Amino acid sequence: MKKCLSIVALVAAGLIVVQAINAQDGLKSGPQVGQISRPKPFFPLNLNGPTPDQKQCRVCRNGNNPVAMIFARGARRTPTSSS
C-alpha cells in the first residue's frame, strides 16, 4: 500500500513539474504586440447617456475610443442628493 501511494505521489509531482514548465512558455497576459485588442460586441442595459433604458453595444458605438463602464447586478434607481 505504501509503495502504491509513493508511486501515485511521484507521478503527481512529475505532472505538476511538467505542467509548470509548459505554462512558462505559453503564459501571456493581455493583448500582444500587433494583436487587435478590441473586445467582441455585447449589449448591456444602459442606465444613462444618450440611450437610457435601452440595450446598446458600447464597443460598436465608441470603437477604439476609451469608455468607462460600471457593471451592476440590478438596475434599481434610487434618488440621489447633491448636497
N, C-alpha and C positions, 0 to 999 in steps of 0.2 A: 504494500500500500504506500509506504514511504517512497519507494522507487518510482511508482506511477505519479505521485504528487510532485516529486522532484522533476520528472520529465515534463509534466504539464507546465510547471513554473518556468523551466528553462525555455520551452517553446514560446510561452507567452512573453518572456523577457526578450527573446530574439525577435519576435514580431514587433514589439514596441520599438526596438532599436532600428529595425529596417524601416518602419513607418516614419520615425523621426528623421532618418537620413533622406528619405524620399520627400518628406514635407519641406525640407530646407530648399530643395531645388524648385518646387512648384508653388511655394507660398509667395503670393504677391498681394499687395494691398492697394486698393483704389485703381483708377484708370491709369493705364500705362502710356508712355510717350507715343503719340501718333494714334492713339485709340480714341474713337468718338465716345465721349462720356455723357451724352445726352440720355436721360432716363426714358423709359418707354411711357407712352401716354396712359393716364389714369384719370378718372372722373370723380373727384370728391365734391361734396356739397359745399358750396361757397356761402359763407355767412355775411360777408361784406364785400366791398369793392363794386365794380361796375355791373356785376351779375349776382346780386344777393339771392339766396334761396333757389339757386339753380346749380345743376351739376355741370361743370365745365373743366376741361383739361387745362391746367395751368402751364404744362410743358408745351402744349400746342399753341397756346395763346402768347406766351412770352419768349419762346425759342431759347436762345442761349443767354438771355438777359437774367441777372440774378433775381431770385424771388424768395421771400421768406414765407414759410407755411407753418401753421400750428395744427397738429393733429389732436383731435379730442374724441372721446368715446360717444358723446352725445351732442345735440345741437340745442340745448336748453338755453334760452336767452334770459338774462337777469338784468334788471335796471342797474346802471352804474351812476355814481355821483362823482362829479369833478370838483370836489371841494378841497 
